[in-house]
Amino acid sequence: MIASQTDFVSPDFASRHAEQYCASLRLLDSIANESVQMKVLAWVMGLPAGIDPADAARMVMREQVATSAPKISAPLMKLIETVAQYPAERLAQLVRGRGRSIVN
């Protein structure tokens, strides 16, 4: 199994990044005339290179429970929970599966 990048970071590093990821989601959440899907897409595309969106989403979920900071809206958190379920390995399996079905 391939380890994700966030498996080897210190707790302080992860905590700082979780705070940043939450802050960027709260900022996107404050945009009134945008769908939650577009907000999540903007958030994922804004993540630093090499960061697995599923890892970042799990960090956000932990941060939301662990701190008293303002909370992200429920509809946006529901999509973040969905992102957390799709680590890079699982997405790679889906892509490989789609490639086979196209060829057949």
URBEL-V966197 format. One record per residue. N is the residue number from 1. RES is the residue in three letters. NEAR is the number of other C-alpha atoms within 10 Angstrom. D_FIRST is the distance of its C-alpha to the first C-alpha in Angstrom with 2 decimals. Layout:
# URBEL-V966197
((N | RES | NEAR | D_FIRST) (N | RES | NEAR | D_FIRST))
This chain:
# URBEL-V966197
((1 | MET | 4 | 0.00) (2 | ILE | 6 | 3.79) (3 | ALA | 8 | 6.31) (4 | SER | 15 | 9.35) (5 | GLN | 11 | 12.62) (6 | THR | 16 | 14.35) (7 | ASP | 9 | 12.24) (8 | PHE | 9 | 14.42) (9 | VAL | 10 | 17.78) (10 | SER | 9 | 20.87) (11 | PRO | 10 | 22.30) (12 | ASP | 9 | 25.31) (13 | PHE | 10 | 23.41) (14 | ALA | 17 | 21.44) (15 | SER | 16 | 24.76) (16 | ARG | 11 | 26.64) (17 | HIS | 16 | 24.23) (18 | ALA | 22 | 24.18) (19 | GLU | 17 | 27.98) (20 | GLN | 13 | 28.06) (21 | TYR | 20 | 25.84) (22 | CYS | 23 | 28.14) (23 | ALA | 17 | 31.22) (24 | SER | 16 | 30.36) (25 | LEU | 23 | 29.77) (26 | ARG | 17 | 33.07) (27 | LEU | 12 | 34.81) (28 | LEU | 19 | 33.57) (29 | ASP | 20 | 34.48) (30 | SER | 12 | 38.02) (31 | ILE | 11 | 38.59) (32 | ALA | 8 | 40.83) (33 | ASN | 6 | 41.02) (34 | GLU | 11 | 37.40) (35 | SER | 13 | 35.16) (36 | VAL | 20 | 32.16) (37 | GLN | 13 | 30.00) (38 | MET | 11 | 31.37) (39 | LYS | 21 | 30.86) (40 | VAL | 19 | 27.14) (41 | LEU | 11 | 26.92) (42 | ALA | 14 | 28.88) (43 | TRP | 19 | 26.68) (44 | VAL | 20 | 23.40) (45 | MET | 11 | 25.18) (46 | GLY | 12 | 26.50) (47 | LEU | 14 | 23.22) (48 | PRO | 9 | 22.74) (49 | ALA | 7 | 20.88) (50 | GLY | 9 | 17.18) (51 | ILE | 14 | 17.05) (52 | ASP | 20 | 14.90) (53 | PRO | 22 | 17.70) (54 | ALA | 20 | 15.79) (55 | ASP | 21 | 15.22) (56 | ALA | 23 | 18.88) (57 | ALA | 26 | 20.05) (58 | ARG | 18 | 18.66) (59 | MET | 20 | 20.42) (60 | VAL | 26 | 23.54) (61 | MET | 18 | 23.49) (62 | ARG | 13 | 23.37) (63 | GLU | 21 | 26.05) (64 | GLN | 18 | 28.27) (65 | VAL | 10 | 28.40) (66 | ALA | 9 | 28.79) (67 | THR | 10 | 31.60) (68 | SER | 8 | 35.05) (69 | ALA | 12 | 34.70) (70 | PRO | 10 | 35.88) (71 | LYS | 16 | 33.60) (72 | ILE | 21 | 32.11) (73 | SER | 13 | 33.77) (74 | ALA | 9 | 32.47) (75 | PRO | 12 | 32.07) (76 | LEU | 19 | 29.97) (77 | MET | 20 | 27.81) (78 | LYS | 13 | 27.29) (79 | LEU | 15 | 25.78) (80 | ILE | 25 | 23.66) (81 | GLU | 15 | 22.31) (82 | THR | 13 | 21.52) (83 | VAL | 19 | 19.70) (84 | ALA | 19 | 17.60) (85 | GLN | 15 | 16.41) (86 | TYR | 17 | 14.92) (87 | PRO | 16 | 11.87) (88 | ALA | 16 | 11.15) (89 | GLU | 13 | 8.46) (90 | ARG | 11 | 11.27) (91 | LEU | 12 | 13.90) (92 | ALA | 12 | 12.54) (93 | GLN | 11 | 12.75) (94 | LEU | 12 | 16.22) (95 | VAL | 10 | 17.33) (96 | ARG | 11 | 16.48) (97 | GLY | 11 | 18.34) (98 | ARG | 11 | 21.25) (99 | GLY | 11 | 21.59) (100 | ARG | 9 | 22.12) (101 | SER | 8 | 24.62) (102 | ILE | 7 | 26.55) (103 | VAL | 6 | 26.94) (104 | ASN | 5 | 28.10))
